[in-house]
Amino acid sequence: MSDFDLGRAVLALARSAIAERLRLGTLATFQDASLEEPRASFVTLKLAEQLRGCVGSVERRRALRDDVCANAVAAAFADPRFAPLQARELAQISIEVSLLSAEERIEVASEEELIARLRPGIDGLMLEYGWRRGTLLPQVWRDLQDPRAFVAAVKLKAGLPEDFWSPGMLVSRYAVTTWAEHGIETAGEEHTSPPAAVVL
């Protein structure tokens, strides 16, 4: 399956999974080995260009087909920042599916070193400290173009103070290939990525 066809498939799966939950349609069917491979994905919903839900996985625990469908339903109905999607909204939302590469662990001695090594517009970033974990997709660079602000936002996602740093912090980056219902874009080169449900 080409990238174009894969994009069409995952977008159709995401939309049909939401429609099925709303009892407005049935799940799309595609037969291709690439949809059966364990992958990690994020599904983002927008309404009038505003975020309406975003939920994803950062580890490869299930087949891409299942991961996209589960994340689409979660983005529509279980993102705690938004009320569950209503049937009347389905035709108005736009859907974006991001396929994560593998994580690349970055060994850094300080936050300053991390900031210097980040590639704005390319890197998705994950920070882990103890049981806390936060991540932001590369798309967020559009709104947070300063690397220091980007890192601070990921720390807040992890439930950590903006000025927190510890030698025990685990730092990883990843790239994504993103398909939206209006096109396709690639952020970064392919590494290979990991799984856990995360709200973006």
Secondary structure, 3 states (H helix, E strand, C coil): CCHHHHHHHHHHHHHHHHHHHCCCCCCCCCCCHHHCCECCEEEEEEECCEEEEEEEECCCCCEHHHHHHHHHHHHHHCCCCCCCCCHHHCCCEEEEEEEECECEECCCCCHHHHHHHCCCCCCEEEEEECCEEEEECHHHHHCCCCHHHHHHHHHHHCCCCCCCCCCCCEEEEECEEEEECCEEEEECCCCECCCCEEEC
